[in-house]
């Protein structure tokens, strides 16, 4: 399972749990690094809020609605869609 030096009084399952939690911590830190800009731009309280669909939906609505209104004022139609040629 893990390549660890074995001693008579070593609790392998406890060490395995430690390694697993450390791996999870690294994954969580990686997740945080990926979503940092979303947390800032969507103005949510914490990264885990992005995993809550209701909070995420509200954050996008609060962010997109003013931008959409500004775009309409600037002359874009309400149903405007970007299309590649």
N, C-alpha and C positions, 0 to 999 in steps of 0.2 A: 504494500500500500504506500508507505512513505519510506524513503531511504534515510533512516535515523539511526544513530548509534544506540545500541541497546545496553542498558545497565540493569542489574537485578531489581532495583527499586524504581525503575522508570515506568510511569503509567502511560502506556502507548495511546490509549483511547483519549486521555486528557490532552496529550500533545496533538493528536489528530484533530481534535476539536479546535485547538488553538490555531493550527495551520488553516483549517477550514474557515474560521472566523476572520483570520487575517486576509485570506483570499477574498472573502466577501467584502471586507473593508476596502481592499484595492478596487474591487468592482464598483463599489459605491462611490469611491473617490473619482473613478473614471466617469461614472454617470454624472456626478456633480460637475466635472470639468466640461462635459458635453452640453449640459443644460444651463450653464451659468448665464449665458447671454439671453436665453429665453426667460429665465427668472427675472433678470433685470428689465428687459424690454416689455414683458407682459405684466410687470409690477405685481408678481405674486410674492407671498411671504417667504416661501421656502421651496426647494426643488421638489419635494414630495407632493406639493400642490399640483404640479404638472401631471401627476398620475391620477388626479381626481377629475373625472370628466366634467362635472358641474363647474368646478373652479376654473378649469382650463377653458371651457366654453365661455364663461362670463368674462374671463381675462381677454380672450380673443375679441369678443363683442365690444368690450370697452376700448380696445386698441384699434380695431378695424373701422368701427362706425365713424369716428371723427375723420379718419383718413379718407373714407368713402365720401363723406360729405364734402370734404375739401376737394377731392377729385371732381365731384359733380360741379362744384363752383368753378373749377378750372376748365370745365368744358367736356369732361368725359361723360359719356352716357351711363346711366345707372346699370345697364345690362352689358357694359363693356367687358370683353373677354380678350385676352392676349392670344393671338393666333400666329403661329410661325408659317412663313410662306415656303 
